[in-house]
Amino acid sequence: MSSSSAAGLAVAAYGDAAGPMSGGAATAGNDTETTAEMEAGELERGWAIVRGAAATAAPPHAVIAWGARSDIGRVRENNEDKFDFFLPDDADTLRTRGRLWAVADGMGGHSAGQIASEATLKTVIRTYFGGASDGTEAGADGEDVGERLRRALREAHALISRAAQQFPERGGMGTTATIAVVRGDALTVGHVGDSRAYLLRGDTLRQITNDHSWVEEQVRRGGMTRAEAEKSPYRNVITRSIGMDGALEVDVVREALRPGDVLLLCSDGLSGSLNSALLREHLARAKRENPSWAALRLVDAANEAGGHDNITAVVLTVRRVDDGSDPAAGPPVVH
C-alpha cells in the first residue's frame, strides 16, 4: 500500500518528541498523540485497497503426500479394482477444482467389471475437470464441488448403463466409486457402493462414507448387529452402484482437513479383510513415513488374511495446511 493510502486509513498515530503530525494536538510527555485529518474520498480509496487485497488473497491449502497400490489378491483371476488421480498444476484449476483421487471396484462377467471401473473413473475425471453444463464455477465454500462430483458420477452412470444395454453378454456390468477431492483445505467425497473412505485424525479412525449394501441397511434398521453383518453371506450384495438400473443417488461427505490427517480410500477387498485396529495401525505409520509404504503394507496384510478379493488402497497424508498468506508460495505442492 502506498504511503498516501496508509495515511488515509490511519485515524490515530504516534509520533516522537520532535513534533506532532500536522493538524494534531500535543499531549504531555515525550510522546505525541495526533489525529490525522483525512478526506472521505481518500478513506474510501484506502478501504477499497484493503477489500481488494482480501478478495485476491490465496485460500488455505493442504500439502499432501500420497501413495497407492492395487492387487489382484489370491483368489480372483483378474483385477476389477481401479484407482486413478488427477493433479492439476495451474493455479486457476487448483483454486476452482482442486485435486482428485478415486477408487472403483467393478463387477460383471466377461471383463465387464474391469471395463466399468476404468471407464467410470476416466469419465468422472474428464467431467469433473471439464466445463460444467450450467457454466458455474466452484465457489469458495466448496458447495459446488459436491454438485460437480454428483454430475460427474451420473455421467459415468449413464455411460455404463448404455454399455450394459448394448452388450448383453456383459450383464450385471457396474462398479462402485469413491472419489475424493481436496480443494484448499477442504475434503469432499462423492460415494456410491461399498468401497470406503476412512479418516484418521489423532488416534481416532472414522469411516466417513456409508456402505450401500444390504447388510448395512439391516444394521441401520436394527435388524442385524455389526458382528452378524461382517459374517453374513450377503455382505457383498450392494444396493447402489454405477450402472445399476434407475436413477443414481450419490452421497457427498465434507470434512475440513487438519495437519496430520490421514485419508484412506479402499475397495472392500481391503476393508473386508482388516479390522479397524489394523487399519489404524498401518495408517498411523503414514504420518511419519512415505504413504506408499502404508498402501503397500495394507495390501500385503489383506493378502496375508486370505486375499479373497481384489485389494486397492489409496493413502493421503496431510503434511501441513498453509494459510495462503504468502503470495510467493505458489500453488500447493503434492509429494
C-alpha positions as CSV (number, residue, x, y, z in Angstrom):
1,M,0.0,0.0,0.0
2,S,1.3,3.5,-0.8
3,S,2.1,5.9,1.9
4,S,-0.8,8.2,1.0
5,S,-3.2,5.3,1.1
6,A,-1.9,4.3,4.5
7,A,-2.4,7.8,5.8
8,G,-5.9,7.7,4.5
9,L,-6.6,4.6,6.6
10,A,-5.0,5.9,9.8
11,V,-7.3,7.6,12.4
12,A,-4.6,7.8,15.1
13,A,-0.8,7.8,15.0
14,Y,2.1,8.2,17.4
15,G,5.0,10.5,16.7
16,D,8.1,11.3,18.7
17,A,9.2,14.4,20.7
18,A,10.4,16.2,17.6
19,G,6.9,17.4,16.9
20,P,3.4,16.3,16.3
21,M,1.9,15.5,12.9
22,S,0.3,18.4,11.1
23,G,-3.1,19.3,12.4
24,G,-2.6,17.2,15.6
25,A,-3.0,18.1,19.3
26,A,0.1,17.6,21.5
27,T,-0.1,15.8,24.8
28,A,2.1,15.9,27.8
29,G,5.3,13.9,28.0
30,N,7.8,12.7,25.4
31,D,5.2,11.0,23.2
32,T,2.8,12.9,21.0
33,E,-0.7,11.5,20.1
34,T,-2.1,13.1,16.9
35,T,-5.3,12.7,15.0
36,A,-4.8,12.9,11.2
37,E,-7.0,14.9,9.1
38,M,-8.4,12.9,6.2
39,E,-10.8,13.3,3.3
40,A,-13.7,10.9,2.9
41,G,-12.6,10.1,-0.7
42,E,-9.1,9.1,0.5
43,L,-10.5,6.9,3.3
44,E,-12.8,5.1,0.8
45,R,-9.9,4.5,-1.6
46,G,-7.9,3.1,1.3
47,W,-10.7,0.7,2.3
48,A,-11.1,-0.3,-1.4
49,I,-7.4,-1.4,-1.4
50,V,-7.9,-3.5,1.7
51,R,-11.0,-5.1,0.4
52,G,-9.3,-5.9,-2.9
53,A,-6.3,-7.5,-1.2
54,A,-8.7,-9.6,0.9
55,A,-10.6,-10.8,-2.1
56,T,-7.4,-11.8,-4.0
57,A,-5.6,-13.5,-1.0
58,A,-4.8,-17.1,-1.7
59,P,-7.1,-19.5,0.3
60,P,-5.6,-22.1,2.7
61,H,-4.3,-25.3,1.0
62,A,-3.3,-28.7,2.2
63,V,0.1,-30.0,1.4
64,I,-0.4,-33.7,0.7
65,A,1.8,-36.8,0.4
66,W,0.2,-39.8,-1.0
67,G,0.7,-43.4,-2.3
68,A,-1.5,-46.1,-3.8
69,R,-1.5,-49.8,-4.6
70,S,-3.9,-52.3,-6.2
71,D,-3.5,-56.1,-6.2
72,I,-5.4,-59.0,-7.7
73,G,-5.4,-60.9,-4.4
74,R,-5.0,-64.6,-4.1
75,V,-8.3,-65.9,-5.5
76,R,-9.6,-63.8,-8.4
77,E,-8.4,-64.4,-11.9
78,N,-8.3,-60.7,-12.8
79,N,-8.3,-57.4,-11.1
80,E,-11.6,-55.4,-11.4
81,D,-10.4,-52.7,-9.0
82,K,-9.1,-49.4,-10.3
83,F,-7.6,-46.3,-8.7
84,D,-6.9,-43.1,-10.5
85,F,-6.0,-39.5,-9.8
86,F,-5.7,-36.0,-11.4
87,L,-3.4,-33.4,-10.0
88,P,-3.6,-30.1,-12.0
89,D,-0.6,-27.8,-11.8
90,D,-2.2,-24.5,-12.8
91,A,-3.4,-22.1,-10.1
92,D,-6.8,-21.5,-11.5
93,T,-7.8,-25.2,-11.7
94,L,-6.4,-25.8,-8.3
95,R,-8.4,-23.0,-6.9
96,T,-11.7,-23.9,-8.6
97,R,-11.5,-27.7,-8.9
98,G,-8.7,-28.9,-6.5
99,R,-7.0,-32.3,-6.8
100,L,-8.8,-35.7,-7.2
101,W,-8.1,-39.3,-6.1
102,A,-10.5,-42.2,-6.7
103,V,-11.1,-45.9,-6.2
104,A,-13.6,-48.1,-8.0
105,D,-14.5,-51.8,-7.7
106,G,-16.1,-53.3,-10.8
107,M,-18.5,-56.1,-11.2
108,G,-19.9,-58.2,-14.0
109,G,-18.8,-61.2,-16.2
110,H,-16.6,-61.3,-19.3
111,S,-14.3,-58.5,-18.1
112,A,-17.3,-56.2,-17.6
113,G,-16.1,-55.2,-14.1
114,Q,-12.7,-54.1,-15.4
115,I,-14.3,-52.0,-18.2
116,A,-16.8,-50.5,-15.8
117,S,-14.3,-49.4,-13.2
118,E,-11.8,-48.0,-15.6
119,A,-14.5,-46.2,-17.8
120,T,-16.1,-44.7,-14.7
121,L,-13.0,-43.1,-13.3
122,K,-12.0,-41.8,-16.7
123,T,-15.4,-40.3,-17.2
124,V,-15.5,-38.8,-13.7
125,I,-12.1,-37.1,-14.1
126,R,-12.9,-35.7,-17.6
127,T,-16.4,-34.5,-16.5
128,Y,-15.3,-33.0,-13.2
129,F,-12.4,-31.1,-14.6
130,G,-14.2,-30.2,-17.8
131,G,-16.7,-27.3,-18.2
132,A,-19.9,-27.6,-16.2
133,S,-23.1,-27.9,-18.2
134,D,-24.5,-24.9,-16.4
135,G,-21.3,-22.8,-16.6
136,T,-21.0,-22.4,-12.9
137,E,-17.6,-22.3,-11.1
138,A,-16.9,-24.0,-7.8
139,G,-17.4,-21.4,-5.1
140,A,-15.2,-20.5,-2.1
141,D,-17.5,-22.5,0.3
142,G,-16.9,-25.8,-1.6
143,E,-20.7,-26.5,-2.2
144,D,-20.3,-26.8,-6.0
145,V,-17.5,-29.3,-5.6
146,G,-20.1,-31.8,-4.3
147,E,-22.6,-30.9,-7.1
148,R,-19.9,-31.3,-9.7
149,L,-19.0,-34.7,-8.3
150,R,-22.6,-35.8,-8.4
151,R,-22.8,-34.6,-12.1
152,A,-19.6,-36.5,-13.0
153,L,-20.8,-39.7,-11.3
154,R,-24.2,-39.5,-13.0
155,E,-22.4,-39.0,-16.4
156,A,-20.5,-42.2,-15.7
157,H,-23.7,-44.0,-14.6
158,A,-25.3,-43.1,-17.9
159,L,-22.3,-44.4,-19.9
160,I,-22.1,-47.7,-18.1
161,S,-25.9,-48.2,-18.3
162,R,-25.8,-47.7,-22.1
163,A,-22.9,-50.1,-22.4
164,A,-24.7,-52.8,-20.4
165,Q,-27.7,-52.5,-22.7
166,Q,-25.6,-52.6,-25.9
167,F,-23.6,-55.7,-24.8
168,P,-26.0,-58.2,-23.1
169,E,-23.1,-60.7,-22.6
170,R,-21.8,-58.2,-20.0
171,G,-24.9,-58.4,-17.9
172,G,-24.6,-57.0,-14.3
173,M,-21.9,-54.6,-15.5
174,G,-21.3,-51.9,-12.9
175,T,-18.9,-50.5,-10.3
176,T,-18.6,-48.8,-7.0
177,A,-16.9,-45.4,-6.9
178,T,-15.4,-43.4,-4.1
179,I,-14.0,-40.0,-5.3
180,A,-12.1,-37.6,-3.0
181,V,-11.4,-34.0,-4.0
182,V,-9.1,-31.8,-1.9
183,R,-9.6,-28.1,-2.7
184,G,-7.7,-25.7,-0.5
185,D,-8.0,-27.3,2.9
186,A,-11.5,-28.8,2.2
187,L,-12.1,-32.5,1.5
188,T,-15.2,-33.5,-0.5
189,V,-16.0,-37.2,-1.1
190,G,-18.6,-38.4,-3.7
191,H,-19.6,-42.0,-3.0
192,V,-21.6,-44.9,-4.5
193,G,-21.4,-48.5,-3.4
194,D,-19.4,-50.3,-0.7
195,S,-15.9,-49.0,-1.3
196,R,-14.9,-46.8,1.6
197,A,-13.3,-43.6,2.8
198,Y,-11.7,-43.5,6.2
199,L,-10.2,-40.5,8.1
200,L,-7.6,-41.0,10.8
201,R,-7.3,-37.9,13.0
202,G,-5.1,-38.2,16.0
203,D,-5.7,-41.7,17.3
204,T,-9.3,-41.9,16.1
205,L,-10.2,-43.7,12.9
206,R,-13.6,-42.9,11.3
207,Q,-15.3,-44.4,8.3
208,I,-16.7,-41.3,6.7
209,T,-18.8,-43.0,4.0
210,N,-21.7,-45.3,4.4
211,D,-21.8,-48.6,2.6
212,H,-24.6,-49.0,0.1
213,S,-25.1,-52.7,0.9
214,W,-27.9,-55.0,2.0
215,V,-26.3,-55.8,5.3
216,E,-25.5,-52.2,6.1
217,E,-29.2,-51.4,5.6
218,Q,-30.1,-54.1,8.0
219,V,-27.7,-52.8,10.6
220,R,-29.1,-49.3,10.3
221,R,-32.6,-50.6,10.7
222,G,-31.6,-52.6,13.8
223,G,-32.3,-56.0,12.1
224,M,-28.7,-57.2,12.3
225,T,-25.7,-56.5,14.5
226,R,-22.4,-55.3,13.2
227,A,-20.8,-58.6,14.1
228,E,-23.6,-60.5,12.2
229,A,-23.2,-58.2,9.2
230,E,-19.4,-58.9,8.9
231,K,-20.1,-62.7,8.8
232,S,-23.2,-62.6,6.6
233,P,-23.1,-64.5,3.3
234,Y,-24.9,-61.4,1.8
235,R,-22.3,-58.9,2.9
236,N,-21.2,-58.4,-0.8
237,V,-24.7,-57.6,-2.0
238,I,-24.7,-53.9,-2.8
239,T,-27.9,-51.8,-3.2
240,R,-26.4,-48.9,-5.2
241,S,-23.8,-48.8,-7.9
242,I,-22.7,-47.1,-11.1
243,G,-24.7,-48.9,-13.9
244,M,-27.5,-50.3,-11.8
245,D,-31.0,-49.8,-13.2
246,G,-32.7,-46.5,-12.3
247,A,-31.5,-43.0,-11.3
248,L,-28.3,-42.7,-9.4
249,E,-28.2,-41.3,-5.9
250,V,-24.8,-40.0,-4.8
251,D,-23.7,-39.4,-1.3
252,V,-21.5,-36.4,-0.6
253,V,-19.4,-36.0,2.5
254,R,-17.4,-32.9,3.5
255,E,-14.5,-32.5,6.0
256,A,-12.1,-29.7,6.9
257,L,-8.6,-31.1,6.8
258,R,-6.1,-30.6,9.5
259,P,-2.3,-31.2,9.6
260,G,-1.6,-34.9,10.4
261,D,-4.9,-36.2,9.0
262,V,-4.6,-39.4,7.0
263,L,-7.3,-40.4,4.4
264,L,-7.8,-43.9,3.1
265,L,-9.8,-44.8,0.0
266,C,-10.2,-48.5,-0.4
267,S,-12.2,-51.3,-2.0
268,D,-14.0,-53.9,0.1
269,G,-11.2,-56.4,-0.6
270,L,-9.2,-54.3,2.0
271,S,-11.9,-53.2,4.4
272,G,-13.4,-56.7,4.5
273,S,-10.1,-58.3,5.4
274,L,-8.7,-56.0,8.1
275,N,-10.4,-54.7,11.2
276,S,-10.4,-51.1,12.3
277,A,-7.5,-51.7,14.8
278,L,-5.2,-53.0,12.0
279,L,-6.2,-50.2,9.6
280,R,-5.5,-47.6,12.3
281,E,-2.1,-49.2,13.0
282,H,-1.0,-49.1,9.4
283,L,-2.4,-45.6,8.7
284,A,-0.7,-44.1,11.8
285,R,2.7,-45.0,10.3
286,A,1.8,-42.9,7.2
287,K,2.1,-39.8,9.4
288,R,5.8,-40.5,9.8
289,E,6.8,-42.1,6.5
290,N,6.0,-42.2,2.8
291,P,2.3,-43.1,2.4
292,S,3.3,-45.5,-0.3
293,W,4.7,-47.8,2.4
294,A,1.4,-47.7,4.2
295,A,-0.5,-48.6,1.0
296,L,1.9,-51.5,0.3
297,R,1.6,-52.9,3.9
298,L,-2.2,-52.6,3.9
299,V,-2.4,-54.6,0.7
300,D,0.1,-57.2,2.0
301,A,-1.8,-57.6,5.2
302,A,-5.1,-58.2,3.3
303,N,-3.3,-60.8,1.2
304,E,-2.0,-62.5,4.3
305,A,-5.6,-62.5,5.7
306,G,-6.6,-64.6,2.6
307,G,-6.7,-62.2,-0.3
308,H,-10.2,-63.3,-1.1
309,D,-10.9,-60.3,-3.4
310,N,-9.1,-57.7,-5.3
311,I,-7.4,-55.2,-3.0
312,T,-6.9,-51.5,-3.5
313,A,-5.7,-48.7,-1.1
314,V,-5.0,-45.0,-1.7
315,V,-3.4,-43.3,1.3
316,L,-3.2,-39.5,1.6
317,T,-1.4,-37.7,4.4
318,V,-1.8,-34.0,5.2
319,R,1.7,-32.8,5.9
320,R,0.6,-29.3,6.7
321,V,-2.0,-26.7,5.9
322,D,-0.7,-23.4,4.6
323,D,-2.8,-20.3,5.2
324,G,-2.1,-18.9,1.7
325,S,-0.9,-15.6,3.1
326,D,2.5,-15.7,1.2
327,P,1.9,-14.8,-2.4
328,A,5.3,-16.2,-3.3
329,A,4.5,-19.6,-2.0
330,G,2.7,-20.6,-5.3
331,P,0.3,-23.5,-5.7
332,P,0.1,-26.4,-3.2
333,V,2.8,-29.0,-3.5
334,V,1.9,-32.6,-3.8
335,H,4.7,-35.1,-2.8
